[in-house]
Amino acid sequence: MSLINDSEERRRFLRFCVVGASGTVVDFGVFNLLATLLKFSSTFSQAISFSLGVINNFTWNRLWTYPETRTNSVWKQFGQFGLINVVGLAIRTLLFSIIEKPLISLAGSLFPHFLTPTVIGHNATLACVILIVMLWNYFANRYWTFKDFSTLKEK
């Protein structure tokens, strides 16, 4: 099977990215509130902020990016979207725990008088893992959660 219209697929990907950007704002905002202001652990904070970003992203992807799939069960789609994002969270949490300390150290040497190395390192780590997991999320959700056979055709 091939996609009917490559420009339509590009439009979907761009919408997915816009929705992802709004989820990223939620993610970074909640993460910094919890980790920086309320002093929760960074690992816990990123898991909570990720979860709230997922809810934001599911809602907007269903309504705007893939409106043609709204005839499918919302609960089935949310379950699929949630499962894909749980895998994404596992990837993200593992990567976060691996690169957090090196990036905090790097931030301390590169920006010694700009914010704190921990704040810079945490946010740089979060940005890196968000970009990596975005690719997983797009392809897994496009071809499982939000698939719509009416947009596919035989070659």
Secondary structure, DSSP 8 states (H G I E B T S, - for coil): -EES-HHHHHHHHHHHHHHHHHHHHHHHHHHHIIIIIS---HHHHHHHHHHHHHHHHHHHIIIIISGGGTTS-HHHHHHHHHHHHHHHHHHHHHHHHHHHHHHHHHHHHH-TTSS-HHHHHHHHHHHHHHHHHHHHHHHHIIIIIT--GGGEE--
